Amino acid sequence: MRWLVDGTNVIGTRPDAWWKDRDAAMLRLVDMLERWAADSGEDVVVVFERPPRPPIRSTVIEVAHAPKPKPNAADDEIVRRLRAEADPAAVRVVTSDRWLADRAWAVGASVEGADSFRNRVDNS
């Protein structure tokens, strides 16, 4: 399964003061996703609204961002990537955004809520 993860949605599932240092929150999420992907063998792409500073590199997952930072830019990037997939039915989109979920379902992908996904990763 290929996972396209709306990074900010997953970060926002825990009120751990992530908003005080968004770049550190991005780094923590990538670290968590790397461990989960390494253990599970899942193919993970996490998409952020803007590039993290400093850039986050990973050899386990793909860390991506929208081409231009703006509201819903990560959602647009996830839809763009999903439409480029050869087999959208083999992709699961992680989001809490109804707009994005509707677009993912429309092209044949499955959707998992950000909170449910965070629980999955936290408990693995």
N, C-alpha and C positions, 0 to 999 in steps of 0.2 A: 504494500500500500504506500502510495505517495501522500504525504501530508503537506498542505499549504496552510501555514499558521499565521493568523493575524496577531502579531507579536504584542501590540499594545492591548488588545482585548485580553490576552492571557495574563499579561502583567497586571492589568486592572482587576483581576479576580480576587486579589488579596490586598486588603487595606494596610499595607506594611510601609506606608510613607514613600512609596516608589516615586511619587511626583516630586519629591525633593531632590532627587538625582536620577533623572530618566536614563542617562547613559549607564549608570551602575545597574539599574533595573534591567536594562537590555542585556548587559553582560551576565547577570545572574540567570536570566531566562535562557540565554544561549548555553550557558554551562549546564543547566538542568536538562535542556533538550539534547545536548550532546551525550550526556550520560544515558538518557532514555533511549536514544537512537542506537547507541553502541550496544546496549543490553538487548534491545528488541529487534535490531536489524531493520527498523523502519527507515524509509527515505523521507527526510524532513527538510522543508524549506520554511524558514521564518521570515516574514516580511514586516518591515517597520515603515513608519511614515517618512522618516528621514534617516540618513546614515548616522550610525553611532559615532561618537567622538571620544576617544580615538576609535578608528575602525576595528571591528571585531572580525577576526579570521577564525575559520574552523576547518578542520580536515574531516569532520564527521557529518556536519549538516551544512546546508547552504544558508548563509545569512544575506538577505536581500533587503532592498529598500525601494521606495517609490522614486521615480526619476526626479520629481519636484515635490518638496515638502508642502503639503496643504491638507486641509481636512479631507478625510476619506481617501487620501492618496494610496494608502496601503490596500484598501479595498479594491480600488481601481487596478492596482498592480496585480493583485491576486486574480481578479477576473481576467486580465490580459494573459497571465500565465496559464490559467485554467483553459482558456479558449485555444491556447497553443498546444495543449496536451493531445497526444495521439489517441489516448483512451481516457476521457474524463471520468468514466465510471470507476477507474482504478485510483481515483484521487478523493481524499477526504479533506474538506475545508474546515478549519477551526476558526470559529467566529461567534460573537454574540450580537452581530449586526444583522438584523432581519433583511435589509437590502442585499447584503452580500450573500446571505444564505439563499435567498430567492434566486439570485443569478447562478449560484453554484448548482442548485437543484435543476434549473432550467437547461443547463448543458449536460446534466447526467451525473454530476458528482454527488457524493454524500456529504453531510454536514454534521459536525459535532460542536456543541456549545463550548465556549471558552472555559467555563467553570468545570464542566464535566471532563474536559481534556486535562485541565490542570490537576484535577483529582486523580485521573488516570496516571499521569506522569509522576505526581507526588507519591503515589502508592505503589509504584513499580520497583 
